[in-house]
Amino acid sequence: MKTQTSERPSLPAAIGMHCALLSLASGCVGLAVSFILWWRSLPRDIQRIGEQAGMFSAAMGLVLAGIALAAPRKLVHWLGLIALIINLAILSVVLDKIFMIVH
């Protein structure tokens, strides 16, 4: 008789796809908002709140993309990599807006 072992999947294997999709969706919205804040001149208070929200969104997106990259499935790796690139773009646009590097 064959014994059946039931191993529980690791945390990235269990929630990797969810983290990748959440990071990708929030990253796309955050990238659009960061470009709007980068190109338009808004009141200083709104701009400061947008910069802080962009930094928080990028940080959370990077954490979620990191969890997705640790998952064993290939599709989740690709989605996590795309989400990582988008969140790094958000981070670079927000830091450029704060420090006026290119703009």
C-alpha positions as CSV (number, residue, x, y, z in Angstrom):
1,M,0.0,0.0,0.0
2,K,1.3,3.4,-0.9
3,T,1.5,5.9,1.8
4,Q,0.2,9.3,1.1
5,T,2.1,12.3,2.4
6,S,0.4,15.6,2.5
7,E,2.8,18.4,2.6
8,R,1.6,21.9,3.0
9,P,2.7,24.3,0.3
10,S,5.0,27.1,1.3
11,L,3.6,30.6,1.8
12,P,4.9,32.0,-1.5
13,A,3.5,29.0,-3.3
14,A,0.1,29.5,-1.7
15,I,-0.3,33.2,-2.1
16,G,2.2,34.0,-4.9
17,M,-0.3,34.5,-7.7
18,H,-2.5,36.7,-5.5
19,C,0.5,38.9,-4.5
20,A,1.7,39.2,-8.1
21,L,-1.8,40.3,-9.3
22,L,-2.3,42.7,-6.5
23,S,1.2,44.2,-7.0
24,L,0.6,44.5,-10.7
25,A,-2.8,46.1,-10.4
26,S,-1.8,48.6,-7.7
27,G,1.5,49.3,-9.6
28,C,-0.3,50.2,-12.8
29,V,-2.6,52.6,-10.9
30,G,0.3,54.0,-8.9
31,L,2.4,54.5,-12.0
32,A,-0.4,56.5,-13.7
33,V,-0.8,58.7,-10.6
34,S,2.9,59.3,-10.3
35,F,3.1,60.4,-13.9
36,I,0.2,62.8,-13.4
37,L,2.0,64.2,-10.3
38,W,5.2,64.4,-12.2
39,W,3.9,66.3,-15.3
40,R,1.3,68.7,-13.7
41,S,2.0,71.4,-11.2
42,L,-0.5,70.9,-8.4
43,P,-0.7,72.7,-5.0
44,R,2.1,71.8,-2.7
45,D,-0.1,70.0,-0.2
46,I,-1.6,67.7,-2.8
47,Q,1.8,67.1,-4.3
48,R,3.3,66.2,-0.9
49,I,0.5,63.7,-0.1
50,G,0.8,62.2,-3.6
51,E,4.6,61.7,-3.1
52,Q,4.1,60.0,0.2
53,A,1.3,57.8,-1.2
54,G,3.5,56.9,-4.2
55,M,6.4,55.9,-1.9
56,F,4.1,53.8,0.2
57,S,2.6,52.2,-2.9
58,A,5.9,51.4,-4.4
59,A,7.2,49.9,-1.1
60,M,4.2,47.7,-0.7
61,G,4.3,46.7,-4.4
62,L,8.0,45.7,-4.1
63,V,7.2,43.5,-1.1
64,L,4.3,41.8,-2.9
65,A,6.4,41.4,-6.0
66,G,9.2,39.8,-3.9
67,I,6.7,37.3,-2.5
68,A,5.6,36.5,-6.0
69,L,9.2,36.0,-7.2
70,A,9.7,33.5,-4.4
71,A,6.9,31.3,-5.7
72,P,7.8,28.1,-7.6
73,R,5.5,28.6,-10.6
74,K,6.9,30.2,-13.8
75,L,3.8,32.3,-14.6
76,V,3.9,33.8,-11.1
77,H,7.6,34.6,-11.6
78,W,6.9,36.5,-14.8
79,L,4.0,38.5,-13.3
80,G,6.2,39.2,-10.2
81,L,9.0,40.4,-12.5
82,I,6.7,42.7,-14.4
83,A,5.3,44.1,-11.1
84,L,8.8,44.6,-9.8
85,I,9.7,46.7,-12.9
86,I,6.5,48.8,-12.6
87,N,7.0,49.4,-8.9
88,L,10.7,50.4,-9.5
89,A,9.4,52.8,-12.2
90,I,7.0,54.3,-9.6
91,L,9.8,54.7,-7.1
92,S,12.1,56.4,-9.7
93,V,9.4,58.8,-10.8
94,V,8.5,59.8,-7.3
95,L,12.1,60.2,-6.2
96,D,12.7,62.4,-9.3
97,K,9.7,64.5,-8.4
98,I,11.0,64.9,-4.8
99,F,14.6,65.7,-5.7
100,M,14.1,67.3,-9.1
101,I,16.8,65.2,-10.8
102,V,15.5,65.3,-14.4
103,H,12.4,67.5,-14.2
